[in-house]
Amino acid sequence: MNKLYTEYAQLYHLMYQSFIDYSAEYQYYQEILAEFHCKSILEVACGTGQLGRRFVDAGYTHQGLDMSAEMLQVAQEILPGGTFHQQDMRHIKLADTFDAALITARSVSHLLSNPDVIQTFAGIKNVLHPGGILVFDFIDANTYIPHIQANPSVTHEVNTLEGTFKRESQYLFNVAKGWQCTWKSSYYQQINGAYVPIGTDEDELRVFTEDEMELLLQLSGLKVIKFLKRPSYAYDTKVVIAQTYFTTDSHR
């Protein structure tokens, strides 16, 4: 697991509130859940609980799951009494079942191999009610690859209550590994008008085409209801609504 989700968890919490409009994220996904009459949610890769807090405040039954103890510590602070599980999404073991599962913030990009993707989706299917839905976003290879070829370096600057921070990112696409790239980042904090280094990080990310994502879901026992194109920070993404095969009525 890279430093952004462990050593830099507090920094993630500060910076991503500027990158992501969590209220708009909540509204977007809430409309999908309402369409399918979902009341209980498992949020996979829930991070620091920004979406979870909004779902709980709106009356949803919510549980969050994340691999990072540091991220969950922040989540528990902003959502006291929330139910969180420290688990790898590839090995989900839960007693409860849910109407829906969410994976946001393009977190499926951390699943680098086909077996990892299939194992994750199949594990999620096992904790969904019959006819339950999985909703997630992913980085679309057809738009992302040309984008990073034209923009291999990106700088983000954010002002927070704790100060001003900057992240310089470099994306190195590697066709030898399939649709993957290496994401190298450097973090800085502004002190007395100058940026002082905080540290560096490196991660491997995977991007997908619609066709391969549909096949991976099918191999996991899920069928695609629809793909949706959605603008997002840094670059656009695709959102998928998939459903278990246990019902013939997609709008239960």
Backbone torsions as a table, in degrees:
resi	resn	phi	psi	omega
1	MET	NA	133.5	-175.7
2	ASN	-78.1	167.9	-171.7
3	LYS	-64.9	-28.3	-176.8
4	LEU	-56.4	-31.9	-175.9
5	TYR	-101.5	1.7	-179.8
6	THR	-126.0	-85.5	-177.4
7	GLU	-60.2	-33.7	-177.4
8	TYR	-104.2	25.5	-175.8
9	ALA	-59.2	-41.7	178.5
10	GLN	-66.1	-37.5	177.3
11	LEU	-65.5	-42.0	174.5
12	TYR	-55.3	-48.4	-177.7
13	HIS	-58.2	-41.2	-179.9
14	LEU	-70.9	-48.8	-171.8
15	MET	-73.2	-39.8	-173.1
16	TYR	-74.0	-15.5	171.9
17	GLN	-68.9	-21.2	173.7
18	SER	-88.9	-32.7	179.3
19	PHE	-71.0	-41.4	-171.3
20	ILE	-115.4	131.0	171.4
21	ASP	-84.8	94.1	-172.8
22	TYR	-66.9	-28.8	176.8
23	SER	-67.3	-40.3	176.0
24	ALA	-67.8	-38.3	176.0
25	GLU	-59.9	-47.2	178.9
26	TYR	-58.1	-48.0	-177.4
27	GLN	-60.5	-41.6	-179.2
28	TYR	-61.0	-51.4	-176.6
29	TYR	-74.6	-31.0	178.6
30	GLN	-63.0	-37.2	179.1
31	GLU	-65.1	-37.1	176.2
32	ILE	-66.8	-45.6	-179.8
33	LEU	-62.3	-38.6	178.8
34	ALA	-65.3	-37.3	179.1
35	GLU	-59.6	-34.5	-178.8
36	PHE	-102.0	13.1	173.9
37	HIS	58.5	41.6	-178.1
38	CYS	-90.2	136.4	178.9
39	LYS	-119.8	-25.0	-179.0
40	SER	-117.8	137.6	-170.7
41	ILE	-133.2	135.5	164.4
42	LEU	-105.7	118.4	177.8
43	GLU	-99.2	109.1	-177.7
44	VAL	-89.1	138.0	-172.8
45	ALA	57.5	54.0	-171.7
46	CYS	-74.7	-13.2	177.3
47	GLY	62.7	-134.1	-174.0
48	THR	-92.1	12.9	169.2
49	GLY	84.9	15.2	-177.6
50	GLN	-65.1	-43.5	176.8
51	LEU	-72.3	-41.9	-178.6
52	GLY	-55.9	-42.7	179.5
53	ARG	-59.5	-40.3	-179.2
54	ARG	-69.8	-38.8	177.7
55	PHE	-66.5	-42.1	178.1
56	VAL	-63.4	-43.8	179.1
57	ASP	-60.7	-28.8	-179.2
58	ALA	-87.0	-0.9	175.3
59	GLY	97.7	5.7	177.0
60	TYR	-75.8	149.5	167.3
61	THR	-81.8	118.5	-170.5
62	HIS	-130.1	136.2	167.3
63	GLN	-130.9	141.4	180.0
64	GLY	-113.3	149.5	-179.9
65	LEU	-136.6	132.7	178.5
66	ASP	-153.5	151.7	-179.8
67	MET	-79.5	-22.8	-172.1
68	SER	-93.1	119.9	176.0
69	ALA	-64.6	-35.2	-178.9
70	GLU	-67.0	-40.9	177.6
71	MET	-65.5	-41.7	-178.9
72	LEU	-68.1	-29.9	176.4
73	GLN	-62.8	-42.9	176.8
74	VAL	-65.6	-42.6	179.9
75	ALA	-59.1	-41.9	-179.6
76	GLN	-66.8	-30.8	178.2
77	GLU	-69.7	-38.6	-178.0
78	ILE	-89.2	-12.8	176.6
79	LEU	-134.1	70.1	179.1
80	PRO	-59.5	136.1	-178.2
81	GLY	86.6	-5.9	176.6
82	GLY	-68.9	156.6	179.6
83	THR	-101.2	116.7	-177.9
84	PHE	-131.0	147.7	-179.6
85	HIS	-127.0	129.2	173.9
86	GLN	-89.3	100.1	-178.9
87	GLN	-146.2	152.0	170.2
88	ASP	-75.6	129.5	-177.3
89	MET	-63.5	-16.5	176.6
90	ARG	-77.6	-12.5	-175.1
91	HIS	-135.7	59.3	-176.8
92	ILE	-75.9	127.1	176.5
93	LYS	-134.1	103.1	-178.6
94	LEU	-134.4	148.2	178.8
95	ALA	-81.3	-30.0	-175.4
96	ASP	-87.2	160.1	172.4
97	THR	-122.7	162.5	-167.4
98	PHE	-138.0	158.3	173.1
99	ASP	-72.8	-32.1	-174.4
100	ALA	-150.4	153.5	170.0
101	ALA	-124.1	139.9	177.9
102	LEU	-118.6	139.1	167.6
103	ILE	-132.2	109.6	-176.6
104	THR	-112.9	-174.0	178.0
105	ALA	57.8	27.3	175.2
106	ARG	58.3	33.1	-174.1
107	SER	-68.7	-20.0	177.1
108	VAL	-66.3	-12.5	177.5
109	SER	-63.6	-17.8	179.4
110	HIS	-83.8	-4.9	177.0
111	LEU	-91.9	100.4	-167.8
112	LEU	-86.9	-25.3	-177.1
113	SER	-111.9	154.9	176.6
114	ASN	-59.2	-43.4	176.6
115	PRO	-58.5	-37.3	178.1
116	ASP	-64.3	-42.3	179.8
117	VAL	-64.3	-48.7	-177.4
118	ILE	-63.5	-42.8	179.8
119	GLN	-63.0	-39.7	178.3
120	THR	-65.0	-50.1	-178.8
121	PHE	-63.9	-40.5	179.4
122	ALA	-65.7	-38.5	177.4
123	GLY	-65.1	-37.9	176.7
124	ILE	-66.8	-43.2	178.2
125	LYS	-55.2	-36.5	-177.4
126	ASN	-69.3	-17.7	178.4
127	VAL	-108.7	14.0	174.4
128	LEU	-98.7	145.7	171.2
129	HIS	-63.8	157.1	173.1
130	PRO	-52.9	127.7	-176.2
131	GLY	81.6	3.8	179.3
132	GLY	-67.4	162.9	-175.8
133	ILE	-119.4	150.1	170.0
134	LEU	-113.2	125.7	179.0
135	VAL	-121.6	126.1	-179.2
136	PHE	-153.9	162.2	174.9
137	ASP	-113.6	154.5	178.0
138	PHE	-145.1	160.6	178.5
139	ILE	-82.2	121.6	-177.3
140	ASP	-81.1	116.9	-176.4
141	ALA	-59.1	-34.9	-175.0
142	ASN	-67.7	-27.0	177.1
143	THR	-102.0	-31.9	-174.7
144	TYR	-71.4	-43.4	-175.3
145	ILE	-62.4	-48.8	175.0
146	PRO	-61.0	-33.5	-178.8
147	HIS	-64.2	-48.4	-177.1
148	ILE	-75.9	-22.6	173.0
149	GLN	-65.6	-36.1	178.5
150	ALA	-84.4	-24.8	-176.2
151	ASN	-134.0	70.1	-176.3
152	PRO	-71.5	-16.1	-180.0
153	SER	-127.2	136.4	-178.6
154	VAL	-137.0	138.7	175.9
155	THR	-118.7	130.4	175.3
156	HIS	-117.1	131.4	173.9
157	GLU	-121.4	135.2	-178.7
158	VAL	-135.9	144.0	173.2
159	ASN	-104.6	125.8	-179.4
160	THR	-127.5	173.1	176.7
161	LEU	-65.0	-20.5	-179.0
162	GLU	-96.5	1.4	179.7
163	GLY	130.7	-174.9	-179.7
164	THR	-104.3	132.7	-176.5
165	PHE	-129.1	156.6	178.8
166	LYS	-137.6	142.0	172.9
167	ARG	-126.0	126.4	174.0
168	GLU	-106.0	120.9	-176.0
169	SER	-115.3	145.7	173.9
170	GLN	-130.9	132.1	-178.2
171	TYR	-113.8	123.2	-178.1
172	LEU	-116.8	104.9	-176.9
173	PHE	-77.6	138.6	-175.7
174	ASN	-131.3	98.1	-178.4
175	VAL	-69.5	-19.2	178.6
176	ALA	-63.8	-23.5	-179.6
177	LYS	-102.3	13.7	-174.4
178	GLY	88.6	-150.4	-179.5
179	TRP	-85.0	69.5	-178.6
180	GLN	-129.0	156.7	173.5
181	CYS	-143.8	156.5	174.1
182	THR	-96.4	127.2	179.9
183	TRP	-107.4	112.3	177.2
184	LYS	-107.1	133.2	-176.6
185	SER	-138.6	148.1	176.0
186	SER	-126.2	136.0	-175.5
187	TYR	-114.9	142.3	-177.7
188	TYR	-138.5	152.7	171.0
189	GLN	-122.4	138.5	179.1
190	GLN	-81.7	121.3	178.9
191	ILE	-130.6	122.5	-178.8
192	ASN	53.2	40.3	174.8
193	GLY	84.1	-2.2	-179.8
194	ALA	-124.8	146.1	178.4
195	TYR	-82.2	126.3	-179.9
196	VAL	-110.3	131.0	-177.9
197	PRO	-61.8	137.3	171.5
198	ILE	-96.9	-44.6	-179.2
199	GLY	165.3	-179.3	-179.0
200	THR	-123.9	164.8	-179.2
201	ASP	-150.3	159.8	177.9
202	GLU	-149.0	138.8	-177.9
203	ASP	-147.2	154.2	172.5
204	GLU	-102.2	133.2	-179.8
205	LEU	-125.8	147.3	177.2
206	ARG	-115.6	141.2	173.4
207	VAL	-116.2	162.0	-171.4
208	PHE	-133.9	156.2	165.8
209	THR	-96.6	161.5	178.0
210	GLU	-59.3	-44.0	-176.1
211	ASP	-60.6	-46.4	-178.5
212	GLU	-70.5	-33.0	177.2
213	MET	-65.8	-40.8	178.6
214	GLU	-63.0	-40.8	178.9
215	LEU	-67.1	-41.7	178.6
216	LEU	-62.0	-39.2	176.9
217	LEU	-66.4	-42.0	178.8
218	GLN	-60.6	-42.6	178.9
219	LEU	-67.6	-17.1	179.2
220	SER	-95.3	-1.1	-179.7
221	GLY	88.2	23.9	179.6
222	LEU	-126.6	147.3	178.3
223	LYS	-115.5	143.2	179.2
224	VAL	-77.0	127.2	172.2
225	ILE	-86.9	-45.4	177.2
226	LYS	-164.7	154.7	168.0
227	PHE	-105.9	140.3	178.7
228	LEU	-128.1	133.1	174.6
229	LYS	-85.6	134.9	-175.9
230	ARG	-140.8	127.2	172.9
231	PRO	-63.7	145.9	-179.8
232	SER	-150.6	170.0	-178.9
233	TYR	-66.6	144.5	178.9
234	ALA	76.8	-51.5	179.5
235	TYR	-162.8	160.1	-176.8
236	ASP	-74.1	157.5	-179.6
237	THR	-132.0	173.8	171.6
238	LYS	-112.6	141.1	174.1
239	VAL	-109.1	137.7	-179.9
240	VAL	-117.0	136.3	166.9
241	ILE	-112.0	117.6	179.6
242	ALA	-124.8	157.9	-173.6
243	GLN	-140.5	151.4	174.4
244	THR	-65.7	159.6	-176.8
245	TYR	-86.5	6.6	-169.5
246	PHE	-82.5	4.1	178.9
247	THR	-143.6	150.9	176.3
248	THR	-93.1	-7.2	-178.7
249	ASP	-105.7	107.4	-175.5
250	SER	-71.9	-19.2	176.4
251	HIS	-111.8	78.1	-169.7
252	ARG	-53.7	NA	NA
